[in-house]
Amino acid sequence: MLMFDSSHTGLCIQLLVFATSMAVLESTITNDQTQSTQQPCNSCCTGATGSQGAPGIPGVPGTNGIPGNVGPRGETGVRGDSGLPGEKGEVGEPGLKGAIGAVGIRGPPGKVGPAGIDGTPGIPGVKGQKGITGQGMKGIKGQKGESRQNRLSAFSAARRSSFTPSSNGQALPFDAGTVHTNVGDDFNAASGRFTCEIPGIYLFTYSIMTYRDNILVHLMKNDVYINAVFRHDENLLDMISNTAVLQLAVGDEVWLRCRDSGSVIYNDNLFTTFSGVILHEI
């Protein structure tokens, strides 16, 4: 079934009206001619019938008629091809915040975390009451033990000549012929070191003579600095000394370390000395 739009429908109606008008006009002319032929004229004679005249000028088209009823619905046409995808739309505004969901099932326990920092110690508690003195039996007197004879270790050494350290940190040596005391033979004059063979408490003293030079000497226990003597004067002859009480274990070494290489430890009459003695064996 053909489909027409409103413009085509109006044109068809106008053509139909025009054709109808022409048919009416042609019928009117024919009737007039027939009446003219059949009716006699008022004159004395009737002339011959003339030929048919030319058609008249078409009349003005009439107005549009009343629209006809809506025709039946046409059949569904064939589905067209799918169009191209449209452009991506703009991002919409964020939606409203949803309601809080229900509480989930409790998960398994996590791993134990690292230990925390120790807390501040609490306030000491109140001292308790003294308990009842026991009434145990007196024990048997033990046998008399053997008394231990205290072992001795002592040394005293001096230098007869002046000494100039060749390097910073060099040990101060002593002359073997001027070691006055060496009980236990724990002092080595050539190295200037005392090596402990009896653990205990020791007393050490040392003195240094200087003349027109800067002197710095450390008393050392192994590689640990204990104390020092220091002099900074370029015009005077001077004596400097120091003392220390040390607890030593077997194998510990005590010695004097020279800190200024090139400085002269002056000596011409046993002024520079180093001594040590055990006070109490442990």
C-alpha positions in Angstrom: 0.0 0.0 0.0 1.3 3.4 -1.0 1.9 6.0 1.7 1.3 9.7 1.0 2.1 12.7 3.1 -0.3 15.6 3.6 1.2 17.7 0.6 0.5 14.8 -1.8 -3.0 14.3 -0.5 -3.9 18.0 -1.0 -2.6 18.0 -4.6 -4.7 14.9 -5.4 -7.8 16.5 -4.0 -7.3 19.6 -6.1 -6.8 17.5 -9.3 -10.0 15.5 -8.5 -12.0 18.7 -8.0 -10.7 20.1 -11.3 -11.6 16.9 -13.2 -15.1 17.0 -11.7 -15.6 20.6 -12.6 -14.6 20.0 -16.2 -17.0 17.0 -16.5 -19.9 19.2 -15.1 -19.1 22.0 -17.6 -18.9 19.6 -20.5 -22.3 18.1 -19.5 -23.9 21.6 -19.3 -22.7 22.5 -22.7 -24.0 19.3 -24.2 -27.4 19.8 -22.6 -27.6 23.3 -24.0 -26.8 22.1 -27.5 -29.5 19.4 -27.3 -32.2 21.8 -26.1 -31.2 24.2 -28.9 -31.5 21.4 -31.5 -34.9 20.1 -30.3 -36.6 23.4 -29.7 -37.6 25.3 -32.8 -36.6 28.9 -33.1 -39.1 31.7 -33.2 -38.2 32.5 -36.8 -39.9 31.0 -39.8 -37.2 28.5 -40.5 -34.6 26.4 -38.7 -31.1 26.6 -39.7 -28.7 23.7 -39.8 -27.0 22.6 -36.6 -23.7 24.2 -36.1 -20.5 22.4 -35.2 -19.5 22.0 -31.6 -17.8 25.0 -30.1 -14.4 25.0 -28.5 -14.3 24.0 -24.8 -14.6 26.9 -22.4 -11.9 28.2 -20.1 -11.6 25.9 -17.0 -13.2 27.4 -14.0 -11.4 28.3 -10.7 -10.6 25.2 -8.6 -13.0 24.8 -5.8 -12.1 24.7 -2.1 -10.6 21.6 -0.5 -13.1 19.0 0.5 -13.6 17.6 3.9 -10.7 15.3 4.8 -11.5 11.6 4.4 -11.4 9.1 7.2 -8.1 7.7 8.3 -7.1 4.7 6.3 -6.1 1.4 7.8 -2.6 1.0 9.3 -0.1 -0.1 6.7 2.2 -3.1 7.2 5.4 -2.8 9.2 8.3 -1.9 7.0 11.6 -3.7 6.9 13.9 -2.9 9.8 16.7 -0.5 8.8 20.4 -0.9 9.5 21.6 -0.1 13.0 23.0 3.4 13.3 26.5 4.3 14.4 27.2 4.4 18.2 26.6 7.8 19.7 29.2 9.9 21.4 30.1 9.1 25.0 28.0 11.1 27.4 29.2 13.3 30.2 29.9 11.9 33.6 26.9 12.1 35.8 26.9 13.7 39.2 27.9 11.4 42.1 25.0 9.5 43.6 23.8 9.9 47.1 25.8 8.0 49.8 24.3 4.6 50.4 23.2 3.4 53.8 25.7 1.6 56.1 25.7 -2.1 55.4 25.2 -4.8 58.0 28.1 -5.9 60.2 30.1 -8.7 58.6 31.1 -11.9 60.1 34.1 -11.6 62.5 37.4 -12.6 60.8 40.1 -14.9 62.2 42.5 -13.4 64.8 45.5 -11.6 63.4 49.2 -12.4 64.2 50.6 -11.3 67.5 52.2 -7.9 67.2 55.6 -6.9 68.5 56.1 -6.5 72.2 55.4 -2.9 73.5 57.8 -0.6 75.3 58.4 -1.5 78.9 56.2 0.6 81.2 57.3 2.8 84.0 58.3 0.9 87.2 55.6 1.0 89.8 55.9 2.6 93.2 57.7 0.3 95.7 55.4 -1.6 98.0 55.2 -1.2 101.7 58.0 -3.1 103.5 56.6 -6.3 105.1 57.0 -7.3 108.7 60.0 -9.2 109.9 59.5 -12.9 110.0 59.9 -15.1 113.0 63.5 -16.1 113.6 64.0 -19.8 112.8 65.0 -22.2 115.5 67.2 -24.6 113.4 69.9 -26.7 114.9 73.4 -25.5 115.0 75.5 -27.1 112.3 78.7 -29.1 112.8 81.9 -27.1 112.8 83.9 -27.6 109.7 87.5 -28.6 109.4 90.2 -25.9 109.5 91.2 -24.8 106.0 94.6 -24.1 104.6 95.5 -20.5 104.6 96.5 -19.1 101.1 99.7 -17.2 100.9 99.2 -14.0 99.0 101.2 -13.9 95.8 103.2 -10.7 95.0 103.7 -8.8 91.8 105.6 -5.4 91.7 108.0 -3.5 89.5 109.8 -0.2 89.4 111.8 1.1 86.4 113.5 4.3 85.2 115.1 5.8 82.1 118.7 6.9 82.2 118.7 8.8 78.8 116.3 11.1 76.9 113.8 9.6 74.5 112.2 10.9 71.2 109.1 8.9 69.9 109.5 7.9 66.3 105.7 7.6 65.8 102.5 8.9 67.4 101.2 6.2 69.9 104.6 4.5 70.5 105.1 2.8 73.9 107.7 4.4 76.2 110.5 1.8 76.8 112.9 1.6 79.7 116.5 0.6 80.3 117.0 -3.0 81.4 119.8 -1.9 83.7 117.5 0.5 85.6 114.7 -1.9 86.5 115.0 -1.7 90.3 112.2 -4.1 91.1 110.4 -6.8 89.1 108.8 -9.3 91.5 107.1 -12.0 89.5 109.0 -10.9 86.4 105.8 -9.4 84.9 107.4 -6.2 83.5 109.2 -6.1 80.2 111.6 -3.1 80.1 112.3 -3.3 76.3 108.5 -3.0 75.4 107.7 -0.9 78.5 104.6 -3.2 79.2 103.4 -4.8 82.4 101.5 -8.0 81.8 99.2 -9.2 84.6 99.7 -12.8 85.8 97.8 -12.5 89.1 94.2 -11.1 88.9 93.7 -8.3 91.5 93.8 -4.6 92.4 97.0 -2.7 91.3 98.5 0.7 92.0 100.4 2.4 89.2 102.5 5.6 89.2 104.6 7.3 86.6 106.6 10.6 86.3 108.0 12.3 83.2 110.7 15.0 83.1 110.4 17.7 80.4 112.6 20.6 79.2 111.7 23.2 76.5 109.1 20.9 74.8 105.4 19.9 74.7 104.8 16.5 76.3 101.6 14.3 76.3 101.8 10.8 77.8 98.8 8.4 78.4 98.5 5.6 80.9 96.9 2.7 79.0 95.2 -0.5 80.0 95.4 -2.7 76.9 94.1 -0.2 74.3 91.9 1.8 76.8 93.0 5.3 77.8 93.1 5.7 81.7 94.7 9.1 82.4 97.5 11.3 81.2 100.2 13.9 82.0 100.6 17.0 79.8 102.9 20.0 79.8 103.0 23.0 77.5 105.9 25.3 78.3 109.0 26.0 76.2 111.2 27.7 78.8 111.2 25.6 82.0 112.5 22.3 83.2 109.6 20.5 84.8 108.4 17.2 86.3 104.9 15.9 85.7 103.3 12.7 87.2 100.0 10.8 87.7 98.6 7.8 89.6 95.9 5.1 89.0 94.4 2.1 90.8 93.2 -0.6 88.3 91.5 -3.9 88.5 93.3 -6.4 86.2 92.6 -9.8 84.9 95.2 -12.3 83.7 96.6 -11.1 80.4 95.8 -7.4 80.8 98.7 -5.0 79.8 99.5 -1.6 81.4 101.9 0.7 79.5 102.7 4.4 78.8 101.8 5.8 75.3 103.6 8.8 73.8 101.2 11.0 71.9 103.5 13.6 70.3 106.1 12.2 67.9 109.3 14.3 67.8 108.9 15.6 71.3 111.8 14.8 73.6 111.3 13.2 77.0 114.3 14.7 78.8 116.3 12.6 81.2 119.9 12.6 82.5 119.6 11.1 86.0 116.7 8.6 86.2 113.9 11.3 86.4 111.4 9.4 84.1 110.0 6.4 86.1 107.2 3.8 85.9 106.1 1.7 88.9 103.3 -0.8 89.8 102.3 -3.1 92.6 99.4 -5.5 93.4 97.3 -4.3 96.4 94.9 -7.2 96.7 94.7 -10.5 94.8 91.2 -11.4 93.6 
